[in-house]
Amino acid sequence: MDRSGPSIMVFGIVLGVVGAIMAWAVTTNAEGFSINTAGLILFGVGVLTFLIGLLLILLGNRSSTVRRTEGADGRTFEFQEEQHRSI
């Protein structure tokens, strides 16, 4: 079972929390560097990373199976089954 989706989501949550703390809870000022802007960037990257992980979970757990059967008259039939696996 592939665990990359949930791991990426957790990483996104951590980035988002650190970014939110830097953006809205830190009140110090630094010369030439805005810690609040860096926090907003980290928060945005965290949200985007979370969404990518969610997308991997939703789309990554699908598999399809192609089956070929031969009929009584010698013709070959193909059909595709969509299978979903849960985590």
DOLO-158616 format. One record per atom (N, C-alpha, C, O): residue in three letters; residue number from 0; x negated, y, z. Coordinates in nm, 4 decimals, always signed. Example, Ala and Ser with C-alpha at 12.3 -4.5 7.8 and 13.67 -1.06 7.14 Angstrom:
+------+-----+----------+----------+----------+
| rest |  nr |       px |       py |       pz |
+------+-----+----------+----------+----------+
|  ALA |   0 |  -1.3190 |  -0.5690 |  +0.7800 |
|  ALA |   0 |  -1.2300 |  -0.4500 |  +0.7800 |
|  ALA |   0 |  -1.3200 |  -0.3300 |  +0.7800 |
|  ALA |   0 |  -1.4236 |  -0.3319 |  +0.8465 |
|  SER |   1 |  -1.2850 |  -0.2250 |  +0.7080 |
|  SER |   1 |  -1.3670 |  -0.1060 |  +0.7140 |
|  SER |   1 |  -1.2900 |  +0.0030 |  +0.7870 |
|  SER |   1 |  -1.3409 |  +0.1138 |  +0.8039 |
+------+-----+----------+----------+----------+
% end
This chain:
+------+-----+----------+----------+----------+
| rest |  nr |       px |       py |       pz |
+------+-----+----------+----------+----------+
|  MET |   0 |  -0.0836 |  -0.1166 |  +0.0000 |
|  MET |   0 |  +0.0000 |  +0.0000 |  +0.0000 |
|  MET |   0 |  -0.0890 |  +0.1241 |  +0.0000 |
|  MET |   0 |  -0.1878 |  +0.1310 |  +0.0731 |
|  ASP |   1 |  -0.0528 |  +0.2210 |  -0.0822 |
|  ASP |   1 |  -0.1317 |  +0.3424 |  -0.0955 |
|  ASP |   1 |  -0.0883 |  +0.4434 |  +0.0103 |
|  ASP |   1 |  +0.0300 |  +0.4758 |  +0.0205 |
|  ARG |   2 |  -0.1821 |  +0.4923 |  +0.0876 |
|  ARG |   2 |  -0.1519 |  +0.5858 |  +0.1955 |
|  ARG |   2 |  -0.1985 |  +0.7273 |  +0.1642 |
|  ARG |   2 |  -0.2067 |  +0.8095 |  +0.2555 |
|  SER |   3 |  -0.2292 |  +0.7587 |  +0.0391 |
|  SER |   3 |  -0.2823 |  +0.8913 |  +0.0080 |
|  SER |   3 |  -0.1767 |  +1.0003 |  +0.0252 |
|  SER |   3 |  -0.2104 |  +1.1105 |  +0.0684 |
|  GLY |   4 |  -0.0505 |  +0.9733 |  -0.0071 |
|  GLY |   4 |  +0.0544 |  +1.0742 |  +0.0059 |
|  GLY |   4 |  +0.0709 |  +1.1252 |  +0.1480 |
|  GLY |   4 |  +0.0636 |  +1.2461 |  +0.1701 |
|  PRO |   5 |  +0.0933 |  +1.0362 |  +0.2463 |
|  PRO |   5 |  +0.1069 |  +1.0838 |  +0.3840 |
|  PRO |   5 |  -0.0195 |  +1.1518 |  +0.4370 |
|  PRO |   5 |  -0.0112 |  +1.2480 |  +0.5134 |
|  SER |   6 |  -0.1352 |  +1.1023 |  +0.3969 |
|  SER |   6 |  -0.2605 |  +1.1638 |  +0.4427 |
|  SER |   6 |  -0.2736 |  +1.3058 |  +0.3889 |
|  SER |   6 |  -0.3168 |  +1.3960 |  +0.4607 |
|  ILE |   7 |  -0.2369 |  +1.3252 |  +0.2644 |
|  ILE |   7 |  -0.2434 |  +1.4591 |  +0.2048 |
|  ILE |   7 |  -0.1414 |  +1.5507 |  +0.2717 |
|  ILE |   7 |  -0.1681 |  +1.6691 |  +0.2920 |
|  MET |   8 |  -0.0250 |  +1.4964 |  +0.3060 |
|  MET |   8 |  +0.0759 |  +1.5772 |  +0.3752 |
|  MET |   8 |  +0.0266 |  +1.6219 |  +0.5124 |
|  MET |   8 |  +0.0472 |  +1.7371 |  +0.5506 |
|  VAL |   9 |  -0.0378 |  +1.5331 |  +0.5867 |
|  VAL |   9 |  -0.0911 |  +1.5691 |  +0.7187 |
|  VAL |   9 |  -0.1992 |  +1.6758 |  +0.7047 |
|  VAL |   9 |  -0.2039 |  +1.7704 |  +0.7834 |
|  PHE |  10 |  -0.2853 |  +1.6608 |  +0.6055 |
|  PHE |  10 |  -0.3888 |  +1.7623 |  +0.5814 |
|  PHE |  10 |  -0.3246 |  +1.8971 |  +0.5484 |
|  PHE |  10 |  -0.3725 |  +2.0011 |  +0.5936 |
|  GLY |  11 |  -0.2176 |  +1.8961 |  +0.4707 |
|  GLY |  11 |  -0.1463 |  +2.0196 |  +0.4387 |
|  GLY |  11 |  -0.0855 |  +2.0842 |  +0.5615 |
|  GLY |  11 |  -0.0871 |  +2.2065 |  +0.5753 |
|  ILE |  12 |  -0.0314 |  +2.0016 |  +0.6516 |
|  ILE |  12 |  +0.0262 |  +2.0550 |  +0.7755 |
|  ILE |  12 |  -0.0823 |  +2.1197 |  +0.8605 |
|  ILE |  12 |  -0.0623 |  +2.2279 |  +0.9156 |
|  VAL |  13 |  -0.1976 |  +2.0530 |  +0.8712 |
|  VAL |  13 |  -0.3085 |  +2.1078 |  +0.9509 |
|  VAL |  13 |  -0.3555 |  +2.2404 |  +0.8909 |
|  VAL |  13 |  -0.3765 |  +2.3375 |  +0.9637 |
|  LEU |  14 |  -0.3721 |  +2.2448 |  +0.7585 |
|  LEU |  14 |  -0.4128 |  +2.3707 |  +0.6940 |
|  LEU |  14 |  -0.3099 |  +2.4806 |  +0.7175 |
|  LEU |  14 |  -0.3453 |  +2.5953 |  +0.7447 |
|  GLY |  15 |  -0.1829 |  +2.4448 |  +0.7068 |
|  GLY |  15 |  -0.0773 |  +2.5427 |  +0.7270 |
|  GLY |  15 |  -0.0740 |  +2.5977 |  +0.8684 |
|  GLY |  15 |  -0.0547 |  +2.7177 |  +0.8879 |
|  VAL |  16 |  -0.0928 |  +2.5107 |  +0.9677 |
|  VAL |  16 |  -0.0912 |  +2.5550 |  +1.1076 |
|  VAL |  16 |  -0.2111 |  +2.6454 |  +1.1368 |
|  VAL |  16 |  -0.1964 |  +2.7498 |  +1.2003 |
|  VAL |  17 |  -0.3285 |  +2.6055 |  +1.0908 |
|  VAL |  17 |  -0.4481 |  +2.6887 |  +1.1117 |
|  VAL |  17 |  -0.4305 |  +2.8236 |  +1.0407 |
|  VAL |  17 |  -0.4648 |  +2.9282 |  +1.0959 |
|  GLY |  18 |  -0.3777 |  +2.8205 |  +0.9196 |
|  GLY |  18 |  -0.3555 |  +2.9448 |  +0.8462 |
|  GLY |  18 |  -0.2528 |  +3.0340 |  +0.9135 |
|  GLY |  18 |  -0.2699 |  +3.1558 |  +0.9177 |
|  ALA |  19 |  -0.1453 |  +2.9743 |  +0.9666 |
|  ALA |  19 |  -0.0435 |  +3.0539 |  +1.0352 |
|  ALA |  19 |  -0.0992 |  +3.1184 |  +1.1611 |
|  ALA |  19 |  -0.0682 |  +3.2336 |  +1.1913 |
|  ILE |  20 |  -0.1810 |  +3.0445 |  +1.2341 |
|  ILE |  20 |  -0.2437 |  +3.1015 |  +1.3543 |
|  ILE |  20 |  -0.3345 |  +3.2170 |  +1.3166 |
|  ILE |  20 |  -0.3322 |  +3.3222 |  +1.3806 |
|  MET |  21 |  -0.4149 |  +3.1973 |  +1.2121 |
|  MET |  21 |  -0.5053 |  +3.3041 |  +1.1689 |
|  MET |  21 |  -0.4282 |  +3.4258 |  +1.1161 |
|  MET |  21 |  -0.4702 |  +3.5396 |  +1.1366 |
|  ALA |  22 |  -0.3166 |  +3.4018 |  +1.0488 |
|  ALA |  22 |  -0.2437 |  +3.5120 |  +0.9871 |
|  ALA |  22 |  -0.1602 |  +3.5915 |  +1.0872 |
|  ALA |  22 |  -0.1571 |  +3.7144 |  +1.0816 |
|  TRP |  23 |  -0.0924 |  +3.5218 |  +1.1791 |
|  TRP |  23 |  +0.0048 |  +3.5919 |  +1.2619 |
|  TRP |  23 |  -0.0286 |  +3.5955 |  +1.4107 |
|  TRP |  23 |  +0.0346 |  +3.6716 |  +1.4840 |
|  ALA |  24 |  -0.1239 |  +3.5177 |  +1.4582 |
|  ALA |  24 |  -0.1526 |  +3.5170 |  +1.6019 |
|  ALA |  24 |  -0.2845 |  +3.5855 |  +1.6369 |
|  ALA |  24 |  -0.3028 |  +3.6288 |  +1.7507 |
|  VAL |  25 |  -0.3749 |  +3.5957 |  +1.5427 |
|  VAL |  25 |  -0.5050 |  +3.6575 |  +1.5702 |
|  VAL |  25 |  -0.4933 |  +3.8074 |  +1.5448 |
|  VAL |  25 |  -0.4479 |  +3.8501 |  +1.4387 |
|  THR |  26 |  -0.5348 |  +3.8869 |  +1.6435 |
|  THR |  26 |  -0.5227 |  +4.0323 |  +1.6308 |
|  THR |  26 |  -0.6566 |  +4.1030 |  +1.6200 |
|  THR |  26 |  -0.6601 |  +4.2260 |  +1.6197 |
|  THR |  27 |  -0.7655 |  +4.0308 |  +1.6114 |
|  THR |  27 |  -0.8967 |  +4.0927 |  +1.6029 |
|  THR |  27 |  -0.9235 |  +4.1418 |  +1.4610 |
|  THR |  27 |  -0.8652 |  +4.0922 |  +1.3646 |
|  ASN |  28 |  -1.0117 |  +4.2391 |  +1.4500 |
|  ASN |  28 |  -1.0502 |  +4.2924 |  +1.3197 |
|  ASN |  28 |  -1.1986 |  +4.2681 |  +1.2975 |
|  ASN |  28 |  -1.2786 |  +4.2806 |  +1.3902 |
|  ALA |  29 |  -1.2345 |  +4.2341 |  +1.1767 |
|  ALA |  29 |  -1.3749 |  +4.2143 |  +1.1420 |
|  ALA |  29 |  -1.4095 |  +4.3094 |  +1.0284 |
|  ALA |  29 |  -1.3261 |  +4.3404 |  +0.9433 |
|  GLU |  30 |  -1.5329 |  +4.3545 |  +1.0288 |
|  GLU |  30 |  -1.5797 |  +4.4471 |  +0.9259 |
|  GLU |  30 |  -1.6015 |  +4.3726 |  +0.7947 |
|  GLU |  30 |  -1.6817 |  +4.2794 |  +0.7889 |
|  GLY |  31 |  -1.5312 |  +4.4127 |  +0.6902 |
|  GLY |  31 |  -1.5516 |  +4.3539 |  +0.5583 |
|  GLY |  31 |  -1.4829 |  +4.2203 |  +0.5370 |
|  GLY |  31 |  -1.5007 |  +4.1585 |  +0.4321 |
|  PHE |  32 |  -1.4049 |  +4.1742 |  +0.6336 |
|  PHE |  32 |  -1.3383 |  +4.0444 |  +0.6213 |
|  PHE |  32 |  -1.2041 |  +4.0518 |  +0.6921 |
|  PHE |  32 |  -1.1977 |  +4.0880 |  +0.8095 |
|  SER |  33 |  -1.0991 |  +4.0184 |  +0.6230 |
|  SER |  33 |  -0.9661 |  +4.0196 |  +0.6837 |
|  SER |  33 |  -0.9268 |  +3.8774 |  +0.7214 |
|  SER |  33 |  -0.8960 |  +3.7946 |  +0.6356 |
|  ILE |  34 |  -0.9287 |  +3.8513 |  +0.8508 |
|  ILE |  34 |  -0.8942 |  +3.7167 |  +0.8978 |
|  ILE |  34 |  -0.7465 |  +3.6875 |  +0.8740 |
|  ILE |  34 |  -0.7085 |  +3.5718 |  +0.8560 |
|  ASN |  35 |  -0.6637 |  +3.7903 |  +0.8737 |
|  ASN |  35 |  -0.5216 |  +3.7706 |  +0.8477 |
|  ASN |  35 |  -0.4952 |  +3.7306 |  +0.7020 |
|  ASN |  35 |  -0.4101 |  +3.6457 |  +0.6754 |
|  THR |  36 |  -0.5674 |  +3.7912 |  +0.6086 |
|  THR |  36 |  -0.5542 |  +3.7542 |  +0.4677 |
|  THR |  36 |  -0.6056 |  +3.6133 |  +0.4438 |
|  THR |  36 |  -0.5452 |  +3.5369 |  +0.3686 |
|  ALA |  37 |  -0.7170 |  +3.5785 |  +0.5072 |
|  ALA |  37 |  -0.7693 |  +3.4420 |  +0.4953 |
|  ALA |  37 |  -0.6690 |  +3.3415 |  +0.5526 |
|  ALA |  37 |  -0.6534 |  +3.2315 |  +0.4995 |
|  GLY |  38 |  -0.6016 |  +3.3796 |  +0.6602 |
|  GLY |  38 |  -0.4992 |  +3.2935 |  +0.7188 |
|  GLY |  38 |  -0.3809 |  +3.2741 |  +0.6258 |
|  GLY |  38 |  -0.3283 |  +3.1634 |  +0.6147 |
|  LEU |  39 |  -0.3384 |  +3.3808 |  +0.5587 |
|  LEU |  39 |  -0.2290 |  +3.3680 |  +0.4619 |
|  LEU |  39 |  -0.2671 |  +3.2773 |  +0.3459 |
|  LEU |  39 |  -0.1849 |  +3.1994 |  +0.2977 |
|  ILE |  40 |  -0.3912 |  +3.2875 |  +0.3013 |
|  ILE |  40 |  -0.4383 |  +3.2008 |  +0.1924 |
|  ILE |  40 |  -0.4389 |  +3.0553 |  +0.2386 |
|  ILE |  40 |  -0.3926 |  +2.9670 |  +0.1663 |
|  LEU |  41 |  -0.4913 |  +3.0298 |  +0.3591 |
|  LEU |  41 |  -0.4904 |  +2.8933 |  +0.4124 |
|  LEU |  41 |  -0.3484 |  +2.8401 |  +0.4303 |
|  LEU |  41 |  -0.3219 |  +2.7230 |  +0.4035 |
|  PHE |  42 |  -0.2579 |  +2.9258 |  +0.4753 |
|  PHE |  42 |  -0.1190 |  +2.8846 |  +0.4926 |
|  PHE |  42 |  -0.0578 |  +2.8450 |  +0.3576 |
|  PHE |  42 |  +0.0107 |  +2.7432 |  +0.3474 |
|  GLY |  43 |  -0.0830 |  +2.9263 |  +0.2544 |
|  GLY |  43 |  -0.0316 |  +2.8960 |  +0.1208 |
|  GLY |  43 |  -0.0892 |  +2.7672 |  +0.0646 |
|  GLY |  43 |  -0.0176 |  +2.6871 |  +0.0046 |
|  VAL |  44 |  -0.2185 |  +2.7477 |  +0.0842 |
|  VAL |  44 |  -0.2823 |  +2.6238 |  +0.0372 |
|  VAL |  44 |  -0.2273 |  +2.5038 |  +0.1141 |
|  VAL |  44 |  -0.2096 |  +2.3964 |  +0.0566 |
|  GLY |  45 |  -0.2003 |  +2.5213 |  +0.2430 |
|  GLY |  45 |  -0.1429 |  +2.4132 |  +0.3237 |
|  GLY |  45 |  -0.0042 |  +2.3740 |  +0.2760 |
|  GLY |  45 |  +0.0276 |  +2.2554 |  +0.2674 |
|  VAL |  46 |  +0.0784 |  +2.4727 |  +0.2449 |
|  VAL |  46 |  +0.2133 |  +2.4434 |  +0.1944 |
|  VAL |  46 |  +0.2042 |  +2.3723 |  +0.0599 |
|  VAL |  46 |  +0.2758 |  +2.2750 |  +0.0363 |
|  LEU |  47 |  +0.1172 |  +2.4199 |  -0.0280 |
|  LEU |  47 |  +0.0999 |  +2.3568 |  -0.1589 |
|  LEU |  47 |  +0.0479 |  +2.2134 |  -0.1450 |
|  LEU |  47 |  +0.0937 |  +2.1238 |  -0.2159 |
|  THR |  48 |  -0.0463 |  +2.1918 |  -0.0551 |
|  THR |  48 |  -0.1002 |  +2.0582 |  -0.0315 |
|  THR |  48 |  +0.0067 |  +1.9646 |  +0.0231 |
|  THR |  48 |  +0.0140 |  +1.8482 |  -0.0163 |
|  PHE |  49 |  +0.0894 |  +2.0154 |  +0.1138 |
|  PHE |  49 |  +0.1996 |  +1.9351 |  +0.1673 |
|  PHE |  49 |  +0.2950 |  +1.8924 |  +0.0560 |
|  PHE |  49 |  +0.3375 |  +1.7770 |  +0.0506 |
|  LEU |  50 |  +0.3282 |  +1.9859 |  -0.0324 |
|  LEU |  50 |  +0.4208 |  +1.9551 |  -0.1424 |
|  LEU |  50 |  +0.3609 |  +1.8540 |  -0.2404 |
|  LEU |  50 |  +0.4323 |  +1.7688 |  -0.2933 |
|  ILE |  51 |  +0.2312 |  +1.8634 |  -0.2641 |
|  ILE |  51 |  +0.1651 |  +1.7655 |  -0.3514 |
|  ILE |  51 |  +0.1697 |  +1.6266 |  -0.2880 |
|  ILE |  51 |  +0.1951 |  +1.5278 |  -0.3569 |
|  GLY |  52 |  +0.1454 |  +1.6188 |  -0.1583 |
|  GLY |  52 |  +0.1552 |  +1.4902 |  -0.0886 |
|  GLY |  52 |  +0.2956 |  +1.4328 |  -0.0941 |
|  GLY |  52 |  +0.3133 |  +1.3123 |  -0.1121 |
|  LEU |  53 |  +0.3959 |  +1.5195 |  -0.0785 |
|  LEU |  53 |  +0.5347 |  +1.4752 |  -0.0873 |
|  LEU |  53 |  +0.5669 |  +1.4249 |  -0.2279 |
|  LEU |  53 |  +0.6370 |  +1.3251 |  -0.2442 |
|  LEU |  54 |  +0.5161 |  +1.4933 |  -0.3273 |
|  LEU |  54 |  +0.5356 |  +1.4504 |  -0.4660 |
|  LEU |  54 |  +0.4703 |  +1.3157 |  -0.4920 |
|  LEU |  54 |  +0.5270 |  +1.2316 |  -0.5619 |
|  LEU |  55 |  +0.3517 |  +1.2944 |  -0.4363 |
|  LEU |  55 |  +0.2848 |  +1.1650 |  -0.4514 |
|  LEU |  55 |  +0.3647 |  +1.0524 |  -0.3866 |
|  LEU |  55 |  +0.3691 |  +0.9410 |  -0.4388 |
|  ILE |  56 |  +0.4270 |  +1.0812 |  -0.2741 |
|  ILE |  56 |  +0.5089 |  +0.9792 |  -0.2093 |
|  ILE |  56 |  +0.6314 |  +0.9472 |  -0.2941 |
|  ILE |  56 |  +0.6648 |  +0.8305 |  -0.3148 |
|  LEU |  57 |  +0.6978 |  +1.0510 |  -0.3428 |
|  LEU |  57 |  +0.8219 |  +1.0300 |  -0.4171 |
|  LEU |  57 |  +0.7984 |  +0.9649 |  -0.5534 |
|  LEU |  57 |  +0.8774 |  +0.8806 |  -0.5959 |
|  LEU |  58 |  +0.6920 |  +1.0027 |  -0.6212 |
|  LEU |  58 |  +0.6677 |  +0.9500 |  -0.7555 |
|  LEU |  58 |  +0.5695 |  +0.8338 |  -0.7585 |
|  LEU |  58 |  +0.5664 |  +0.7576 |  -0.8551 |
|  GLY |  59 |  +0.4910 |  +0.8200 |  -0.6559 |
|  GLY |  59 |  +0.3870 |  +0.7187 |  -0.6569 |
|  GLY |  59 |  +0.4323 |  +0.5799 |  -0.6169 |
|  GLY |  59 |  +0.3558 |  +0.4845 |  -0.6311 |
|  ASN |  60 |  +0.5513 |  +0.5656 |  -0.5686 |
|  ASN |  60 |  +0.5982 |  +0.4365 |  -0.5217 |
|  ASN |  60 |  +0.6883 |  +0.3662 |  -0.6220 |
|  ASN |  60 |  +0.7673 |  +0.2794 |  -0.5850 |
|  ARG |  61 |  +0.6768 |  +0.4028 |  -0.7457 |
|  ARG |  61 |  +0.7575 |  +0.3387 |  -0.8480 |
|  ARG |  61 |  +0.6712 |  +0.2463 |  -0.9313 |
|  ARG |  61 |  +0.5552 |  +0.2753 |  -0.9605 |
|  SER |  62 |  +0.7290 |  +0.1376 |  -0.9676 |
|  SER |  62 |  +0.6615 |  +0.0474 |  -1.0599 |
|  SER |  62 |  +0.7658 |  -0.0072 |  -1.1550 |
|  SER |  62 |  +0.8837 |  -0.0173 |  -1.1208 |
|  SER |  63 |  +0.7227 |  -0.0414 |  -1.2718 |
|  SER |  63 |  +0.8162 |  -0.0984 |  -1.3671 |
|  SER |  63 |  +0.7637 |  -0.2334 |  -1.4127 |
|  SER |  63 |  +0.6429 |  -0.2565 |  -1.4183 |
|  THR |  64 |  +0.8553 |  -0.3203 |  -1.4446 |
|  THR |  64 |  +0.8214 |  -0.4554 |  -1.4878 |
|  THR |  64 |  +0.8862 |  -0.4796 |  -1.6234 |
|  THR |  64 |  +1.0054 |  -0.4550 |  -1.6419 |
|  VAL |  65 |  +0.8075 |  -0.5275 |  -1.7165 |
|  VAL |  65 |  +0.8606 |  -0.5632 |  -1.8473 |
|  VAL |  65 |  +0.8666 |  -0.7150 |  -1.8543 |
|  VAL |  65 |  +0.7672 |  -0.7836 |  -1.8306 |
|  ARG |  66 |  +0.9826 |  -0.7657 |  -1.8867 |
|  ARG |  66 |  +1.0002 |  -0.9102 |  -1.8964 |
|  ARG |  66 |  +1.0352 |  -0.9461 |  -2.0403 |
|  ARG |  66 |  +1.1142 |  -0.8786 |  -2.1064 |
|  ARG |  67 |  +0.9747 |  -1.0530 |  -2.0856 |
|  ARG |  67 |  +1.0031 |  -1.1034 |  -2.2197 |
|  ARG |  67 |  +1.0633 |  -1.2429 |  -2.2072 |
|  ARG |  67 |  +1.0092 |  -1.3302 |  -2.1393 |
|  THR |  68 |  +1.1737 |  -1.2608 |  -2.2727 |
|  THR |  68 |  +1.2365 |  -1.3920 |  -2.2725 |
|  THR |  68 |  +1.2637 |  -1.4331 |  -2.4164 |
|  THR |  68 |  +1.2859 |  -1.3490 |  -2.5035 |
|  GLU |  69 |  +1.2618 |  -1.5577 |  -2.4385 |
|  GLU |  69 |  +1.2877 |  -1.6087 |  -2.5721 |
|  GLU |  69 |  +1.4262 |  -1.6727 |  -2.5736 |
|  GLU |  69 |  +1.4588 |  -1.7574 |  -2.4904 |
|  GLY |  70 |  +1.5055 |  -1.6299 |  -2.6698 |
|  GLY |  70 |  +1.6411 |  -1.6803 |  -2.6808 |
|  GLY |  70 |  +1.6447 |  -1.8191 |  -2.7435 |
|  GLY |  70 |  +1.5427 |  -1.8714 |  -2.7883 |
|  ALA |  71 |  +1.7635 |  -1.8773 |  -2.7457 |
|  ALA |  71 |  +1.7814 |  -2.0119 |  -2.8002 |
|  ALA |  71 |  +1.7535 |  -2.0165 |  -2.9493 |
|  ALA |  71 |  +1.7147 |  -2.1202 |  -3.0031 |
|  ASP |  72 |  +1.7739 |  -1.9020 |  -3.0164 |
|  ASP |  72 |  +1.7513 |  -1.9000 |  -3.1608 |
|  ASP |  72 |  +1.6084 |  -1.8583 |  -3.1967 |
|  ASP |  72 |  +1.5783 |  -1.8400 |  -3.3146 |
|  GLY |  73 |  +1.5213 |  -1.8430 |  -3.0993 |
|  GLY |  73 |  +1.3806 |  -1.8117 |  -3.1257 |
|  GLY |  73 |  +1.3469 |  -1.6638 |  -3.1187 |
|  GLY |  73 |  +1.2295 |  -1.6282 |  -3.1285 |
|  ARG |  74 |  +1.4455 |  -1.5761 |  -3.1020 |
|  ARG |  74 |  +1.4176 |  -1.4331 |  -3.0932 |
|  ARG |  74 |  +1.3638 |  -1.3984 |  -2.9539 |
|  ARG |  74 |  +1.4011 |  -1.4601 |  -2.8541 |
|  THR |  75 |  +1.2770 |  -1.3001 |  -2.9496 |
|  THR |  75 |  +1.2202 |  -1.2552 |  -2.8229 |
|  THR |  75 |  +1.2901 |  -1.1277 |  -2.7794 |
|  THR |  75 |  +1.3057 |  -1.0345 |  -2.8583 |
|  PHE |  76 |  +1.3318 |  -1.1240 |  -2.6542 |
|  PHE |  76 |  +1.3990 |  -1.0079 |  -2.5978 |
|  PHE |  76 |  +1.3083 |  -0.9464 |  -2.4920 |
|  PHE |  76 |  +1.2441 |  -1.0177 |  -2.4149 |
|  GLU |  77 |  +1.3038 |  -0.8132 |  -2.4889 |
|  GLU |  77 |  +1.2287 |  -0.7414 |  -2.3856 |
|  GLU |  77 |  +1.3245 |  -0.6525 |  -2.3094 |
|  GLU |  77 |  +1.4130 |  -0.5903 |  -2.3681 |
|  PHE |  78 |  +1.3070 |  -0.6469 |  -2.1809 |
|  PHE |  78 |  +1.3811 |  -0.5498 |  -2.1021 |
|  PHE |  78 |  +1.2919 |  -0.5020 |  -1.9885 |
|  PHE |  78 |  +1.2017 |  -0.5725 |  -1.9432 |
|  GLN |  79 |  +1.3200 |  -0.3800 |  -1.9443 |
|  GLN |  79 |  +1.2363 |  -0.3170 |  -1.8429 |
|  GLN |  79 |  +1.3199 |  -0.2969 |  -1.7175 |
|  GLN |  79 |  +1.4329 |  -0.2483 |  -1.7226 |
|  GLU |  80 |  +1.2613 |  -0.3356 |  -1.6050 |
|  GLU |  80 |  +1.3258 |  -0.3172 |  -1.4751 |
|  GLU |  80 |  +1.2495 |  -0.2123 |  -1.3973 |
|  GLU |  80 |  +1.1264 |  -0.2138 |  -1.3936 |
|  GLU |  81 |  +1.3216 |  -0.1221 |  -1.3359 |
|  GLU |  81 |  +1.2607 |  -0.0209 |  -1.2500 |
|  GLU |  81 |  +1.2697 |  -0.0707 |  -1.1059 |
|  GLU |  81 |  +1.3781 |  -0.1025 |  -1.0569 |
|  GLN |  82 |  +1.1567 |  -0.0770 |  -1.0397 |
|  GLN |  82 |  +1.1538 |  -0.1254 |  -0.9017 |
|  GLN |  82 |  +1.1007 |  -0.0121 |  -0.8123 |
|  GLN |  82 |  +1.0094 |  +0.0611 |  -0.8505 |
|  HIS |  83 |  +1.1580 |  +0.0002 |  -0.6962 |
|  HIS |  83 |  +1.1128 |  +0.0997 |  -0.5995 |
|  HIS |  83 |  +1.0644 |  +0.0279 |  -0.4744 |
|  HIS |  83 |  +1.1315 |  -0.0610 |  -0.4219 |
|  ARG |  84 |  +0.9485 |  +0.0675 |  -0.4284 |
|  ARG |  84 |  +0.8958 |  +0.0127 |  -0.3034 |
|  ARG |  84 |  +0.9000 |  +0.1205 |  -0.1966 |
|  ARG |  84 |  +0.8672 |  +0.2359 |  -0.2238 |
|  SER |  85 |  +0.9385 |  +0.0854 |  -0.0793 |
|  SER |  85 |  +0.9401 |  +0.1818 |  +0.0295 |
|  SER |  85 |  +0.8103 |  +0.1727 |  +0.1082 |
|  SER |  85 |  +0.7392 |  +0.0724 |  +0.1031 |
|  ILE |  86 |  +0.7819 |  +0.2779 |  +0.1797 |
|  ILE |  86 |  +0.6575 |  +0.2825 |  +0.2564 |
|  ILE |  86 |  +0.6758 |  +0.2107 |  +0.3879 |
|  ILE |  86 |  +0.5823 |  +0.2032 |  +0.4677 |
+------+-----+----------+----------+----------+
% end
